[in-house]
Amino acid sequence: MSPDVVREALDGVLDPEIRRPITELDMVRDIRIDAAGKGAAVTVVIALTTSGCPLRDTITRDVTNAVEALEGVLSVTVEMTVMTPDERTALRTKLRGGVADPVIPFSQPGNLTRVIAVASGKGGVGKSSVTANLAAAMAADGVKVGVLDADVYGFSIPRMLGVEHAPTKVDDMILPPVAQDVKVISIGMFAEPGRPVIWRGPMLHRALQQFLADVFWGDLDVLLLDLPPGTGDIAISVAQLLPGAELLVVTTPQLAAAEVAERAGAMAVQTNQKVAGVIENMSWLVQPDGSRLEVFGSGGGQRVADRLTETLGAPVPLLGQVPLDISLREGSDSGVPVVLTDPDSAGGSVLRDVARSLSHRSRGLAGRKLAISPVG
């Protein structure tokens, strides 16, 4: 057995946060093989990005499993060390595609990530639970998805997706935790428990800019942003920093909520954004006899879709009506969304269908590099 054989086996071990092979990230510092008797004792030295890496046990387990599967291996020892400052700098540059300084990748020419900002006119309509379930449903279908919890004052995405540890910092780069196969970042991961975030416009803009540029998102298919209610500073900053972002409007059937949601969606006129569609949440409550009790009235979602179609001069579809569902609420509290625990439930099935319609929709050819060249 040679170190090359062991290294080849380690090509299949991914860093849990960066989601790339540890060999590609130059984390395999050394491989030592002590061959004696009937087999070999293998020692693998792994260089972590930081000494406090919260997933060192996961890396140890995955490395051990990969090497133990090789024929002739009797034992595996994983030793941990830490990258030098120069190694961390080289890693950051590699992850940023050869660029040393942070940039917002989603606003760069040629970037194909679909950015969807989930908005609502008022609070309490279930915008965050919709965002969390859409993200989990997309990830379950193999879509590479990230969620930026931009609801600075009312952050709740970490709980709803079951985030279990804080982000890892590699100098000025932030590696977001992964929960339910979704990369997640939120101001709640940096705020003191129980302490409110009291920021004004410029600080909000800077925080959003850092979350977009300093966080290593990797190659995402979809980035979902959970916006605060209304049309305030964060919504304006999203339009400035991510001009290609689309809006997804969440409302309830109630007329009062629908009227406010129309204003949130109509903001797209001034920001030159597209509206991906409307989701009506809390549409009805299914009774024991199978009938529907429309607790908050009816028609609000379709009204918003129709009014926005008229205002924007482009079709804005009603993507789905999500009924009141106890399992949806329970999933949000437990950190395992209903689209995973009970995907065929009343709420779960609607949200899965909406997620598929959003993630599988063609992103067009704008910005794509085509394998053609002009001829004379």
N, C-alpha and C positions, 0 to 999 in steps of 0.2 A: 504493500500500500504506500502511496506517495501523497505528499501534501496537495498535489494538483487534484487528486481524486476527492480528497476531503473538501477542497475549495469548490469543486464542481457541485458537490452536494449542498454546500452553503449558498450556492447561487439561488436556491429555492427558498431561503429564509429571508423574509421581509422585515424591515424595521417596522414595528407596530404603528408608529406615528407618521413616518415619511412614506411608507408603503412602497419602498423600493428595496431591492436585494441588498443585504448588508455588505456583500462583496463589492457591489457597484458604488456603495457609499464609503468604501475604504475603511470599514469598521473592523475588518479581520486583520489584526495586527500581526499575529503569528500562529503557526500550526506546528505542533510538535508531536511526533509519533514514536512511541517506544514499543517496538515489535519484539516480542519474546514469547516463546512457547507456542500456544495454540492461537494466539491472536494479538491484537495491538491495543495499547492504551493511547488514546488520542487526547491531546490538550489543545484547546482553541482559546486564543487570547483575543478578546473583543474590546475595542476602544469605543466607549460610550461618548455621546456628544456632551454630556454633563455628568458630574459625579452623582447628582441627585435624580438621575433618570428614573421616573416612576414605573417604567416597564422593563426594568432590568431582569426581573424574574421571568417575564414572558420571553425575552430574548434568550435567556439561559435555557428555558424549556424547549424552545423551537430549535436552537442550535444542537442541543443534546439529542433530540428526536431525529434530526436530519442525519447526524453523524452515526448514531447507533444503528440506523437502518443499513449502513454499509456492511458488506460482507467482511468478516474477519475482525470486526471491532469488538473488543471485550469491555472497554470502559471509556467514558467520555468525561473530561473535566473542562469546565468553562471558567476561565479567569477573566476578570474585568479590570480594565484600566480606563483612563480618560484621555480624550483627544487633546493635543496641544493647541495653543491659540492659533498657530499657523494652520494646523489641520482643520480647525473649525472654520477659519476664513476660507480655506479651499473648498470645504463642504458647502458653505453658504453660496459661494460663487457658482459651484456646480449646480446647486438646486435652482439658482436664479437664471440658469441657462447661459452662464458665462458673464453675467452682469453683476458687478460687486455691490452696487447701490440698489436699494429697494425701489421697485416700481409697482404700479397697479397693473397686474397682468391682464385683467379683464377689459382694460381700456386700450390695450395695445393692438395695432393692426395685425390681422391674421389670427387673433384669439377667437376660438370657436365655442367657448363656454357660454351657455345660455344663462343669463342673469335675470332672475325673476324676483321683483320686490313685492312682497305680500303686504298689502295696505288695507286700511279700513278707515271709515270716517270717524267712528267713535270706538271707545274701548268696550270690552265685554262681549264682543261678537264671536269670540273663539278664533281669532286670527292666529295666535301662537300655536294652538292645538292643531289647526289646519296645516300650518307650516311644518310642524314636527312630524305629522302623519304623512304628508306628501314626501318629505325627505326620506323617511324610513321606507315607504312604499317604493320609491325610486331605487334606493339602495338594494332592496330585496330583489329587484328586477335586474340587478347588475349595473345600474347606472352609477357613475362616479359623481357623488353629490356632496356639497358642503352647505352649511347653514351659518350665516352671520346673524347673530341676535343683535339687531340694531335698535331694539326697544330699550334704550339706555335706562329709562326710569322704571320700567316694568318688566325687566328681563325674567324669562321663565323657561326658555329653551333648554338650558342645561338639565333642569329637573325633568322636563318632559321627554328628553331623549336619554336620560339615565347616565349623564356624564359622571364619571367616578374619580377623575383626577384632574389636576390643574395642567395648563399648557406647559410645555418644556421650552426654555429659552436657550438658543444657541447664539450667544452674544446679542445682536440686535434682531435676530430672526426668531419668530415664535412658531413652534410646532403645535398645531391644534390637537386636542384630544379627539379620539375617534370613539363614537358610541353608535351602536346599531349600524356599523359600517358607514357612518356619516361623520365627516370632519366638522367640528363645531367650535365656534369661538363666540364669547359673550363677555360683556363688561362685568357680568356677575362672577366671572372667574377671577377677577382682579379686585373687586370691591370687598370690603370687610363685611362679614355676616351681620345682617340687621341694620347696616348703615345705609342711608339713602344716598343716591348719586345726585348731587346738586351742581349741575353744570349749565352754562349758557352756550349760546350759539357757536363761538369760535372753538371752544373745547370739544363740543360735540362733533364738529367737522373734523377736527384733528384726530379724535379717537376713531372715527369711521375711516379716515384716510390711513391710519396706522393698521387697523384691522385688515384693510384691503391690501396694503403694500408690504407690511412687515410679517404677516402670517404666511407660512408656506402652505399654499392650498394645493399645489400639485396640478396635475392635468385633470380638471373637473369637466364633466359633461354639463352639469347644472349647478349654479350657485343660487341658493334661496336666501333672501334677506327678510327678516321679520322686522318690519318697520313699526315705529310707534304710531298710535292713532293720529289721524288728522293730516294736515299739510304744513307741518312746522319745519324746523331747521334740518332735521335728519332727512326728510323727504327731498328738500331742496338740495342738500349735499349729495344725495344719491344721484340726482339728475346731473349734477356737475361732474362728479367723479366717475360715474358709470353711464355715459350718455346712451349706451345701447341697451340699458336695462328695460325690461318690460314690467308693467304693473299687473298684479293679480289682486282684484278687489274682493274682499270678504264682507258680507253683510248678513243680516238676519231678515226674515220676511217682514218685520215690523216697518211701517211707513216712516217712522221717525229715524230709524237706523238707515233705511234705504236713501232717504233724502241727503243725509250726511255722507253716505258712501258715494253718492253721485259726485259730490264736490271733490272727494279724494281722487276719484278716477278722472274727473275733468281737468285735474292738474296737468294731465298728460298733454293737453293742448298747449300750455305755456312752456312745458319742458321738452316738447317734441319726442315724447316717449310713446310707445305702443302699449295698448292694454291687452294682455293675453286672454282675459276673460273675467267672469264673475263667479264666485262660489257663494251660494246661499247656505248658511249654517243654521242649525236649530229649526229646521223647516217644519217639522211636526213630531208628535210623540205617538208611536204606535201603541194602541190600546190592546188589552188582552183578547178582545174579540176581533182584532185585525184592523179595526177602523183607525183613522188618523185624527188626532186632536191637534189642531193648529194653534198652539199655545201663543205664538207671537203674530198671529194673522197669516196672511198669504200674499204672494205676488211680489214681495220686495226685491228678490233677486232678479226676476225677469224685468221688473221696472228699471232697475239699475242698468241692466244689459241693454235694454231698449233706449234709454235716455243717453247712455254713453255712445251707442251706435250713431244716434242722431247728432250728438255733439261733436264726435271725432270724425264723422264721415267715413267710418270704416266699421266692418262687422265686429261686434264685441259679444261673444257667445256666453250664455249661462252654462258653465261647465258642469255643474252638479248641484244637487240639493241634498244636504247632509242632515238626516233626522237627529233629534235628540236621542242620545244613546248612552246609557249608564256605563257601558264598557269603554266608551271613548273617554269619558271622564276618568275612569279608573286607570286607564292606560297612561293618561297624562300625569297622574299623581304617582304612579309606580315607576315611571321612566321607561316603560315598554309600550310603545304606541299600539293602538288597537289593530292597525293594519298588519301587525305581526302576531299579536296574541289571538285575534279573532277576525281574520281577514274577510270572512264571509258574513260578518254581522252587518246590520243595516247601515251603520256609519262607515265601517271598514271597507265594504265593497264599493261604496260611492267614492271614497277618497282614493282607493287603488285605481279606479277607472280614471279619475281626474289626473292622478300622477302619471299614468301611462299616456294620456292625451298630451300632457305638457312635455314629458321627457322624450317622446317619440316623434314630436312634430318637427318637420324639417326646419333647419336653421338658415336655409338659403345659401347662396354662393358668395354673398358679400364677405370680403376679407379672406376668402380661401385662395390658396396658391394652386393654380391649375397647371397641369403638366403640358403646357402648350407654349409656343413661341411664334412671334410674327415671322412671315416669310416675305421676301421681296417679290 
